[in-house]
Amino acid sequence: MFLLGFVISYWSARRTLHRVERITETVARIGTEDLKERLPEPVNSDEISRLAKTFNNMLDRLQASVNWPGLEIAFAIPTSTDQRLLRS
């Protein structure tokens, strides 16, 4: 009986950690150049699926803020303070 409980616990932990590892790998690939990639959202409603959904929502907000009109122009125009710092 003890062995059966151990095997089931081990299998369950490995399955959960595999899902966490997939999330970690995907998040590591996502960079500021390509914010379109999203985590696969499992059908279950457990903590791992909630984590994936929360992360995807955060990426949506981040992508929307990066794609905000005029943001590139605001960062592309150097100010006189920037120029002084660069000369120092």
PyMOL commands that place a pseudoatom at each C-alpha (Angstrom):
pseudoatom trace, name=CA, resn=MET, resi=1, chain=A, elem=C, hetatm=0, pos=[0.000, 0.000, 0.000]
pseudoatom trace, name=CA, resn=PHE, resi=2, chain=A, elem=C, hetatm=0, pos=[2.853, 2.353, 0.885]
pseudoatom trace, name=CA, resn=LEU, resi=3, chain=A, elem=C, hetatm=0, pos=[4.539, 1.662, -2.449]
pseudoatom trace, name=CA, resn=LEU, resi=4, chain=A, elem=C, hetatm=0, pos=[1.339, 2.395, -4.365]
pseudoatom trace, name=CA, resn=GLY, resi=5, chain=A, elem=C, hetatm=0, pos=[0.939, 5.726, -2.534]
pseudoatom trace, name=CA, resn=PHE, resi=6, chain=A, elem=C, hetatm=0, pos=[4.547, 6.610, -3.285]
pseudoatom trace, name=CA, resn=VAL, resi=7, chain=A, elem=C, hetatm=0, pos=[4.176, 5.813, -6.993]
pseudoatom trace, name=CA, resn=ILE, resi=8, chain=A, elem=C, hetatm=0, pos=[0.984, 7.857, -7.318]
pseudoatom trace, name=CA, resn=SER, resi=9, chain=A, elem=C, hetatm=0, pos=[2.534, 10.805, -5.454]
pseudoatom trace, name=CA, resn=TYR, resi=10, chain=A, elem=C, hetatm=0, pos=[5.684, 10.646, -7.561]
pseudoatom trace, name=CA, resn=TRP, resi=11, chain=A, elem=C, hetatm=0, pos=[3.691, 10.515, -10.817]
pseudoatom trace, name=CA, resn=SER, resi=12, chain=A, elem=C, hetatm=0, pos=[1.513, 13.435, -9.756]
pseudoatom trace, name=CA, resn=ALA, resi=13, chain=A, elem=C, hetatm=0, pos=[4.495, 15.571, -8.743]
pseudoatom trace, name=CA, resn=ARG, resi=14, chain=A, elem=C, hetatm=0, pos=[6.352, 14.834, -11.985]
pseudoatom trace, name=CA, resn=ARG, resi=15, chain=A, elem=C, hetatm=0, pos=[3.290, 15.720, -14.035]
pseudoatom trace, name=CA, resn=THR, resi=16, chain=A, elem=C, hetatm=0, pos=[2.856, 19.033, -12.225]
pseudoatom trace, name=CA, resn=LEU, resi=17, chain=A, elem=C, hetatm=0, pos=[6.531, 19.925, -12.415]
pseudoatom trace, name=CA, resn=HIS, resi=18, chain=A, elem=C, hetatm=0, pos=[6.571, 19.117, -16.133]
pseudoatom trace, name=CA, resn=ARG, resi=19, chain=A, elem=C, hetatm=0, pos=[3.822, 21.674, -16.678]
pseudoatom trace, name=CA, resn=VAL, resi=20, chain=A, elem=C, hetatm=0, pos=[5.750, 24.253, -14.644]
pseudoatom trace, name=CA, resn=GLU, resi=21, chain=A, elem=C, hetatm=0, pos=[8.876, 23.523, -16.697]
pseudoatom trace, name=CA, resn=ARG, resi=22, chain=A, elem=C, hetatm=0, pos=[6.955, 24.102, -19.957]
pseudoatom trace, name=CA, resn=ILE, resi=23, chain=A, elem=C, hetatm=0, pos=[5.748, 27.462, -18.615]
pseudoatom trace, name=CA, resn=THR, resi=24, chain=A, elem=C, hetatm=0, pos=[9.307, 28.382, -17.593]
pseudoatom trace, name=CA, resn=GLU, resi=25, chain=A, elem=C, hetatm=0, pos=[10.699, 27.509, -21.038]
pseudoatom trace, name=CA, resn=THR, resi=26, chain=A, elem=C, hetatm=0, pos=[8.026, 29.514, -22.834]
pseudoatom trace, name=CA, resn=VAL, resi=27, chain=A, elem=C, hetatm=0, pos=[8.476, 32.548, -20.595]
pseudoatom trace, name=CA, resn=ALA, resi=28, chain=A, elem=C, hetatm=0, pos=[12.246, 32.417, -21.159]
pseudoatom trace, name=CA, resn=ARG, resi=29, chain=A, elem=C, hetatm=0, pos=[11.683, 32.583, -24.943]
pseudoatom trace, name=CA, resn=ILE, resi=30, chain=A, elem=C, hetatm=0, pos=[9.412, 35.615, -24.769]
pseudoatom trace, name=CA, resn=GLY, resi=31, chain=A, elem=C, hetatm=0, pos=[11.340, 38.849, -25.236]
pseudoatom trace, name=CA, resn=THR, resi=32, chain=A, elem=C, hetatm=0, pos=[10.594, 42.480, -25.855]
pseudoatom trace, name=CA, resn=GLU, resi=33, chain=A, elem=C, hetatm=0, pos=[11.028, 41.973, -29.599]
pseudoatom trace, name=CA, resn=ASP, resi=34, chain=A, elem=C, hetatm=0, pos=[8.208, 39.429, -29.816]
pseudoatom trace, name=CA, resn=LEU, resi=35, chain=A, elem=C, hetatm=0, pos=[5.486, 39.763, -27.211]
pseudoatom trace, name=CA, resn=LYS, resi=36, chain=A, elem=C, hetatm=0, pos=[2.966, 37.850, -29.328]
pseudoatom trace, name=CA, resn=GLU, resi=37, chain=A, elem=C, hetatm=0, pos=[3.809, 34.408, -27.966]
pseudoatom trace, name=CA, resn=ARG, resi=38, chain=A, elem=C, hetatm=0, pos=[1.522, 33.170, -25.203]
pseudoatom trace, name=CA, resn=LEU, resi=39, chain=A, elem=C, hetatm=0, pos=[1.532, 30.294, -22.780]
pseudoatom trace, name=CA, resn=PRO, resi=40, chain=A, elem=C, hetatm=0, pos=[-0.704, 27.344, -23.564]
pseudoatom trace, name=CA, resn=GLU, resi=41, chain=A, elem=C, hetatm=0, pos=[-3.686, 27.526, -21.232]
pseudoatom trace, name=CA, resn=PRO, resi=42, chain=A, elem=C, hetatm=0, pos=[-4.676, 24.119, -19.880]
pseudoatom trace, name=CA, resn=VAL, resi=43, chain=A, elem=C, hetatm=0, pos=[-8.348, 23.219, -19.784]
pseudoatom trace, name=CA, resn=ASN, resi=44, chain=A, elem=C, hetatm=0, pos=[-8.222, 22.374, -16.071]
pseudoatom trace, name=CA, resn=SER, resi=45, chain=A, elem=C, hetatm=0, pos=[-8.972, 25.022, -13.500]
pseudoatom trace, name=CA, resn=ASP, resi=46, chain=A, elem=C, hetatm=0, pos=[-6.064, 24.346, -11.183]
pseudoatom trace, name=CA, resn=GLU, resi=47, chain=A, elem=C, hetatm=0, pos=[-3.260, 26.617, -9.978]
pseudoatom trace, name=CA, resn=ILE, resi=48, chain=A, elem=C, hetatm=0, pos=[-1.056, 25.936, -13.022]
pseudoatom trace, name=CA, resn=SER, resi=49, chain=A, elem=C, hetatm=0, pos=[-3.778, 26.928, -15.482]
pseudoatom trace, name=CA, resn=ARG, resi=50, chain=A, elem=C, hetatm=0, pos=[-4.552, 30.040, -13.418]
pseudoatom trace, name=CA, resn=LEU, resi=51, chain=A, elem=C, hetatm=0, pos=[-0.845, 30.908, -13.505]
pseudoatom trace, name=CA, resn=ALA, resi=52, chain=A, elem=C, hetatm=0, pos=[-0.753, 30.540, -17.299]
pseudoatom trace, name=CA, resn=LYS, resi=53, chain=A, elem=C, hetatm=0, pos=[-3.888, 32.675, -17.738]
pseudoatom trace, name=CA, resn=THR, resi=54, chain=A, elem=C, hetatm=0, pos=[-2.548, 35.340, -15.385]
pseudoatom trace, name=CA, resn=PHE, resi=55, chain=A, elem=C, hetatm=0, pos=[0.760, 35.437, -17.216]
pseudoatom trace, name=CA, resn=ASN, resi=56, chain=A, elem=C, hetatm=0, pos=[-0.992, 35.722, -20.596]
pseudoatom trace, name=CA, resn=ASN, resi=57, chain=A, elem=C, hetatm=0, pos=[-3.095, 38.602, -19.276]
pseudoatom trace, name=CA, resn=MET, resi=58, chain=A, elem=C, hetatm=0, pos=[0.069, 40.336, -18.073]
pseudoatom trace, name=CA, resn=LEU, resi=59, chain=A, elem=C, hetatm=0, pos=[1.673, 39.841, -21.495]
pseudoatom trace, name=CA, resn=ASP, resi=60, chain=A, elem=C, hetatm=0, pos=[-1.436, 41.325, -23.148]
pseudoatom trace, name=CA, resn=ARG, resi=61, chain=A, elem=C, hetatm=0, pos=[-1.149, 44.430, -20.961]
pseudoatom trace, name=CA, resn=LEU, resi=62, chain=A, elem=C, hetatm=0, pos=[2.597, 44.675, -21.543]
pseudoatom trace, name=CA, resn=GLN, resi=63, chain=A, elem=C, hetatm=0, pos=[2.195, 44.318, -25.299]
pseudoatom trace, name=CA, resn=ALA, resi=64, chain=A, elem=C, hetatm=0, pos=[-0.524, 46.985, -25.316]
pseudoatom trace, name=CA, resn=SER, resi=65, chain=A, elem=C, hetatm=0, pos=[1.713, 49.393, -23.405]
pseudoatom trace, name=CA, resn=VAL, resi=66, chain=A, elem=C, hetatm=0, pos=[4.696, 48.742, -25.679]
pseudoatom trace, name=CA, resn=ASN, resi=67, chain=A, elem=C, hetatm=0, pos=[2.537, 49.252, -28.773]
pseudoatom trace, name=CA, resn=TRP, resi=68, chain=A, elem=C, hetatm=0, pos=[1.151, 52.505, -27.417]
pseudoatom trace, name=CA, resn=PRO, resi=69, chain=A, elem=C, hetatm=0, pos=[1.155, 55.117, -30.230]
pseudoatom trace, name=CA, resn=GLY, resi=70, chain=A, elem=C, hetatm=0, pos=[3.952, 57.633, -29.957]
pseudoatom trace, name=CA, resn=LEU, resi=71, chain=A, elem=C, hetatm=0, pos=[5.992, 55.653, -27.453]
pseudoatom trace, name=CA, resn=GLU, resi=72, chain=A, elem=C, hetatm=0, pos=[8.804, 54.984, -29.946]
pseudoatom trace, name=CA, resn=ILE, resi=73, chain=A, elem=C, hetatm=0, pos=[9.022, 58.663, -30.806]
pseudoatom trace, name=CA, resn=ALA, resi=74, chain=A, elem=C, hetatm=0, pos=[9.154, 59.696, -27.158]
pseudoatom trace, name=CA, resn=PHE, resi=75, chain=A, elem=C, hetatm=0, pos=[12.130, 57.423, -26.536]
pseudoatom trace, name=CA, resn=ALA, resi=76, chain=A, elem=C, hetatm=0, pos=[13.856, 58.246, -29.829]
pseudoatom trace, name=CA, resn=ILE, resi=77, chain=A, elem=C, hetatm=0, pos=[14.140, 62.008, -29.269]
pseudoatom trace, name=CA, resn=PRO, resi=78, chain=A, elem=C, hetatm=0, pos=[17.216, 62.711, -27.168]
pseudoatom trace, name=CA, resn=THR, resi=79, chain=A, elem=C, hetatm=0, pos=[16.995, 65.492, -24.635]
pseudoatom trace, name=CA, resn=SER, resi=80, chain=A, elem=C, hetatm=0, pos=[19.707, 67.988, -23.828]
pseudoatom trace, name=CA, resn=THR, resi=81, chain=A, elem=C, hetatm=0, pos=[20.270, 66.172, -20.513]
pseudoatom trace, name=CA, resn=ASP, resi=82, chain=A, elem=C, hetatm=0, pos=[20.829, 62.906, -22.381]
pseudoatom trace, name=CA, resn=GLN, resi=83, chain=A, elem=C, hetatm=0, pos=[23.350, 64.565, -24.679]
pseudoatom trace, name=CA, resn=ARG, resi=84, chain=A, elem=C, hetatm=0, pos=[25.279, 66.050, -21.726]
pseudoatom trace, name=CA, resn=LEU, resi=85, chain=A, elem=C, hetatm=0, pos=[25.415, 62.658, -20.044]
pseudoatom trace, name=CA, resn=LEU, resi=86, chain=A, elem=C, hetatm=0, pos=[26.688, 61.015, -23.199]
pseudoatom trace, name=CA, resn=ARG, resi=87, chain=A, elem=C, hetatm=0, pos=[29.509, 63.572, -23.561]
pseudoatom trace, name=CA, resn=SER, resi=88, chain=A, elem=C, hetatm=0, pos=[30.705, 63.057, -19.977]
for i in range(1, 88): cmd.bond("trace and resi %d" % i, "trace and resi %d" % (i + 1))
show_as sticks, trace
zoom trace
